[in-house]
């Protein structure tokens, strides 16, 4: 995972601008985590942290917890929440800024 001062290790082919708007100044960089709920080998999370460090802002991860998707049940949500606990622990171990 990237820490403050590290060099970008994400392949440029993984980065795609979705619009031509300039980056707006805000209070944080938001990473919407719809899947890949892990701290290690998560290129999108690494990119969000890198951008946050470049801008001198905190990175905030958002995960929507819902039972509205097809096949959602208590077992799926339990598995997802366990993954989020591990992601949180992994993020703390990596000492993100």
C-alpha positions as CSV (number, residue, x, y, z in Angstrom):
1,X,0.0,0.0,0.0
2,X,1.1,3.5,-0.6
3,X,2.2,5.7,2.3
4,X,3.0,9.4,2.2
5,X,6.1,10.0,0.2
6,X,6.0,6.8,-1.7
7,X,6.2,6.6,-5.5
8,X,3.2,5.7,-7.6
9,X,3.2,2.0,-8.3
10,X,-0.1,1.8,-10.0
11,X,0.0,1.0,-13.7
12,X,-1.2,4.0,-15.8
13,X,-3.6,1.7,-17.7
14,X,-5.6,1.2,-14.5
15,X,-6.3,5.0,-14.2
16,X,-9.1,6.5,-16.2
17,X,-10.6,10.0,-15.9
18,X,-14.4,9.8,-16.1
19,X,-14.8,13.4,-17.0
20,X,-12.8,16.5,-18.0
21,X,-13.6,18.6,-14.9
22,X,-10.8,20.0,-12.8
23,X,-10.3,18.5,-9.3
24,X,-12.3,20.6,-6.8
25,X,-10.8,21.5,-3.5
26,X,-12.7,19.7,-0.7
27,X,-12.2,18.5,2.9
28,X,-11.2,14.9,1.9
29,X,-10.7,12.5,-1.0
30,X,-13.6,10.0,-1.2
31,X,-13.0,6.4,-2.2
32,X,-16.3,4.6,-2.9
33,X,-15.6,0.9,-2.1
34,X,-18.3,-1.1,-3.8
35,X,-16.1,-4.3,-3.9
36,X,-12.6,-5.4,-3.3
37,X,-13.0,-4.7,0.4
38,X,-9.4,-5.3,1.3
39,X,-6.4,-3.1,2.2
40,X,-3.8,-5.1,0.3
41,X,-3.7,-5.2,-3.5
42,X,-6.5,-2.7,-3.9
43,X,-5.3,-0.4,-6.6
44,X,-8.3,2.0,-6.4
45,X,-7.7,2.4,-2.6
46,X,-4.0,3.0,-3.2
47,X,-4.8,5.6,-5.8
48,X,-7.3,7.4,-3.5
49,X,-4.7,7.5,-0.7
50,X,-2.0,8.7,-3.1
51,X,-4.3,11.6,-4.4
52,X,-5.2,12.5,-0.8
53,X,-1.5,12.7,0.2
54,X,-0.8,14.8,-2.9
55,X,-3.6,17.2,-1.9
56,X,-2.7,17.1,1.8
57,X,-6.2,15.8,2.7
58,X,-7.5,12.7,4.5
59,X,-8.8,9.8,2.5
60,X,-12.3,8.5,3.4
61,X,-13.6,5.2,2.3
62,X,-17.4,4.7,1.9
63,X,-19.1,1.3,1.8
64,X,-22.8,1.1,1.2
65,X,-24.3,-1.8,3.3
66,X,-27.6,-2.8,1.8
67,X,-29.9,-5.8,1.4
68,X,-31.3,-4.4,-1.8
69,X,-29.1,-6.3,-4.3
70,X,-30.3,-9.7,-5.7
71,X,-29.4,-12.6,-3.5
72,X,-28.6,-10.4,-0.5
73,X,-28.9,-12.2,2.8
74,X,-27.5,-12.2,6.4
75,X,-24.6,-14.5,5.3
76,X,-23.5,-12.2,2.5
77,X,-23.6,-9.1,4.8
78,X,-21.7,-10.9,7.6
79,X,-19.0,-11.9,5.1
80,X,-18.8,-8.3,3.8
81,X,-18.6,-6.9,7.3
82,X,-15.9,-9.3,8.3
83,X,-14.0,-8.2,5.2
84,X,-14.4,-4.5,6.2
85,X,-13.0,-5.3,9.7
86,X,-9.9,-6.9,8.1
87,X,-9.6,-3.9,5.7
88,X,-9.7,-1.5,8.7
89,X,-7.0,-3.5,10.5
90,X,-4.9,-3.7,7.3
91,X,-5.2,0.0,6.8
92,X,-4.1,0.8,10.3
93,X,-1.1,-1.6,10.0
94,X,-0.1,0.1,6.8
95,X,0.0,3.5,8.7
96,X,-1.9,5.5,6.2
97,X,-1.8,9.3,6.5
